[in-house]
Amino acid sequence: MEALAGSVRTFTAAELAAELHSELCALEEGDARAGPGAQAEPSARPPYTLLNMIASADGRATEQGRSGPLGARADRELFHALRTVPDAVLIGARTLRIERYNRIVAEPQARAARAARGLEAEPLACVISSSLELDPELPLLADPEAHVVIITANQATLSGVRAQVDYVRVSDGAQVDLIGAFCELRERFGVKLLLCEGGPHTALELVRAGLLDELLLTISPRLTGGDIASSPAGSRGVPAEVGELPEAALPILSGEVLQPPVGLSLVSVHSTDSFLFLRYRLRR
Ligand SMILES: NC(=O)c1ccc[n+]([C@@H]2O[C@H](COP(=O)([O-])OP(=O)(O)OC[C@H]3O[C@@H](n4cnc5c(N)ncnc54)[C@H](OP(=O)(O)O)[C@@H]3O)[C@@H](O)[C@H]2O)c1
C-alpha cells in the first residue's frame, strides 16, 4: 500500500476499474469493513461503500451548479468505468433532479464488462429522498428498463413512474435510518458493494453515519474561485436556485461540521491529462 501511495501512475479508465474490481473482490473475501455492523454476519452488514466525486483544484464540487464543467473526456470515461464495478449506485435526490440521471449502465460494452465480472448487467439505481418530490419524467424514472430503489422515510409512493421502483423505508421517526437502510439493501437486493456518486449533502450523511469506506476523488485541473455555499441545514435548506449561482459552489461534502473530523489513508494516486485520481480509505 505504501509503495503505491508513493508513486503517481498514468492510467486508462478501464484499467483502473479492473484494478479496483480485483482489489475490492479480495477485500470482500476478508470483509475489511470496520464501520457499523462490522461484527455482524456478512449477510447483515451494510455494503462496502465507495464515494466517487470530482473537485476543482481549488476545492469546488460544482461549477455553475453542475459537476459536468469540472470534467473532461478522461474523467467521464472513469466515471462510467467505475459503474462496471458495484452492485448498486446511490445518488441524492437533488443530484438526480439537477443532473437528470439516466440509466446507470446502458452501453452494451459496459454491460458486457459487468457480466464478465459475474455481476448483473446493470447496477441497482438507488436514490435517497425525504420529500419524494421526484418528477416521473426524469429520464431514470421514465425508463421501463430501469430498476430503482428509493430510500426514504416518507410513506408516499411515486405515481406515473415507468421504471420498476422498490422502496426501502427504514426510519428512525421522520428520518431515514441510514445504517438500517444500507443493511436492507444487502439483505433484500444483495448489494455488497455500493458506489455513491454524491451529491455533497448525501455524501456527508454517509460519512456521519460511518457508512463510507473509501473516497475516490478526482482533482480537476481547473480553478473556479467563488464562495463555497453554506448550508448548515443540509440541502433541504438550500433553495434550488442557489446551486445555480456561480458564486455558490458546493464542496465535496456539505452540511454540518464533522466532529471529530475523519482521517484518510491514501491508497493510490493515478494521473491522466493533468487530472489526479486519488483513492483514500477512511480511517476508523
Ligand atoms: N462534484 C461531484 O462529484 C458531484 C457529484 C454529485 C453531484 N454534484 C452536484 O451537487 C449538487 C447536488 O448535491 P446536493 O448536495 O445539493 O444534493 P444531493 O446530496 O444530491 O441530494 C440531497 C437530497 O437527497 C435527499 N437526502 C440526502 N440525505 C438524506 C437523508 N439522510 N434522508 C432523506 N433524504 C436524504 C434529500 O432529498 P429530498 O430533497 O427529496 O428530500 C436531499 O435534499 C448538484 O449541483 C450536482 O451537480 C457534484
The ligand as an SDF file (V2000), in Angstrom:
LIG
                    3D

 48 52  0  0  0  0  0  0  0  0999 V2000
  -18.5800   17.0710   -7.9580 N   0  0  0  0  0  0  0  0  0  0  0  0
  -19.2190   15.9400   -7.8970 C   0  0  0  0  0  0  0  0  0  0  0  0
  -18.5970   14.8750   -7.9640 O   0  0  0  0  0  0  0  0  0  0  0  0
  -20.7200   15.9310   -7.7560 C   0  0  0  0  0  0  0  0  0  0  0  0
  -21.3630   14.7180   -7.5960 C   0  0  0  0  0  0  0  0  0  0  0  0
  -22.7520   14.7150   -7.4740 C   0  0  0  0  0  0  0  0  0  0  0  0
  -23.4510   15.9120   -7.5020 C   0  0  0  0  0  0  0  0  0  0  0  0
  -22.7780   17.0660   -7.6720 N   0  0  0  0  0  0  0  0  0  0  0  0
  -23.5150   18.3420   -7.6650 C   0  0  0  0  0  0  0  0  0  0  0  0
  -24.0370   18.5050   -6.3530 O   0  0  0  0  0  0  0  0  0  0  0  0
  -25.2840   19.1890   -6.4070 C   0  0  0  0  0  0  0  0  0  0  0  0
  -26.3270   18.3580   -5.7080 C   0  0  0  0  0  0  0  0  0  0  0  0
  -25.8490   17.9350   -4.4730 O   0  0  0  0  0  0  0  0  0  0  0  0
  -26.5800   18.3090   -3.1090 P   0  0  0  0  0  0  0  0  0  0  0  0
  -25.5680   18.0690   -2.0810 O   0  0  0  0  0  0  0  0  0  0  0  0
  -27.1880   19.6590   -3.2020 O   0  0  0  0  0  0  0  0  0  0  0  0
  -27.7530   17.2680   -3.0490 O   0  0  0  0  0  0  0  0  0  0  0  0
  -27.7510   15.6630   -3.0200 P   0  0  0  0  0  0  0  0  0  0  0  0
  -26.8510   15.1850   -1.9610 O   0  0  0  0  0  0  0  0  0  0  0  0
  -27.6160   15.1380   -4.3810 O   0  0  0  0  0  0  0  0  0  0  0  0
  -29.2600   15.3960   -2.6190 O   0  0  0  0  0  0  0  0  0  0  0  0
  -29.7350   15.8730   -1.4000 C   0  0  0  0  0  0  0  0  0  0  0  0
  -31.1190   15.3440   -1.2360 C   0  0  0  0  0  0  0  0  0  0  0  0
  -31.0560   13.9370   -1.0270 O   0  0  0  0  0  0  0  0  0  0  0  0
  -32.0080   13.5500   -0.0750 C   0  0  0  0  0  0  0  0  0  0  0  0
  -31.3050   13.1100    1.1240 N   0  0  0  0  0  0  0  0  0  0  0  0
  -29.9840   13.1730    1.3980 C   0  0  0  0  0  0  0  0  0  0  0  0
  -29.7340   12.6090    2.5720 N   0  0  0  0  0  0  0  0  0  0  0  0
  -30.9170   12.1880    3.0550 C   0  0  0  0  0  0  0  0  0  0  0  0
  -31.3240   11.5150    4.2260 C   0  0  0  0  0  0  0  0  0  0  0  0
  -30.4440   11.1580    5.1700 N   0  0  0  0  0  0  0  0  0  0  0  0
  -32.6250   11.2170    4.3850 N   0  0  0  0  0  0  0  0  0  0  0  0
  -33.5320   11.5430    3.4330 C   0  0  0  0  0  0  0  0  0  0  0  0
  -33.2160   12.1860    2.2940 N   0  0  0  0  0  0  0  0  0  0  0  0
  -31.9180   12.4950    2.1270 C   0  0  0  0  0  0  0  0  0  0  0  0
  -32.8720   14.7790    0.1740 C   0  0  0  0  0  0  0  0  0  0  0  0
  -33.8380   14.6740   -0.8630 O   0  0  0  0  0  0  0  0  0  0  0  0
  -35.1900   15.4970   -0.9740 P   0  0  0  0  0  0  0  0  0  0  0  0
  -34.7850   16.8390   -1.4510 O   0  0  0  0  0  0  0  0  0  0  0  0
  -36.0100   14.7560   -1.9900 O   0  0  0  0  0  0  0  0  0  0  0  0
  -35.8280   15.4990    0.3370 O   0  0  0  0  0  0  0  0  0  0  0  0
  -31.8720   15.8910   -0.0460 C   0  0  0  0  0  0  0  0  0  0  0  0
  -32.4420   17.1490   -0.3380 O   0  0  0  0  0  0  0  0  0  0  0  0
  -25.5990   19.3780   -7.8670 C   0  0  0  0  0  0  0  0  0  0  0  0
  -25.1930   20.6870   -8.2070 O   0  0  0  0  0  0  0  0  0  0  0  0
  -24.7220   18.3650   -8.5820 C   0  0  0  0  0  0  0  0  0  0  0  0
  -24.3770   18.7790   -9.8650 O   0  0  0  0  0  0  0  0  0  0  0  0
  -21.4310   17.1180   -7.7640 C   0  0  0  0  0  0  0  0  0  0  0  0
  1  2  1  0
  2  3  2  0
  2  4  1  0
  4  5  1  0
  4 48  2  0
  5  6  2  0
  6  7  1  0
  7  8  2  0
  8  9  1  0
  8 48  1  0
  9 10  1  0
  9 46  1  0
 10 11  1  0
 11 12  1  0
 11 44  1  0
 12 13  1  0
 13 14  1  0
 14 15  2  0
 14 16  1  0
 14 17  1  0
 17 18  1  0
 18 19  2  0
 18 20  1  0
 18 21  1  0
 21 22  1  0
 22 23  1  0
 23 24  1  0
 23 42  1  0
 24 25  1  0
 25 26  1  0
 25 36  1  0
 26 27  1  0
 26 35  1  0
 27 28  2  0
 28 29  1  0
 29 30  1  0
 29 35  2  0
 30 31  1  0
 30 32  2  0
 32 33  1  0
 33 34  2  0
 34 35  1  0
 36 37  1  0
 36 42  1  0
 37 38  1  0
 38 39  2  0
 38 40  1  0
 38 41  1  0
 42 43  1  0
 44 45  1  0
 44 46  1  0
 46 47  1  0
M  CHG  2   8   1  16  -1
M  END
$$$$
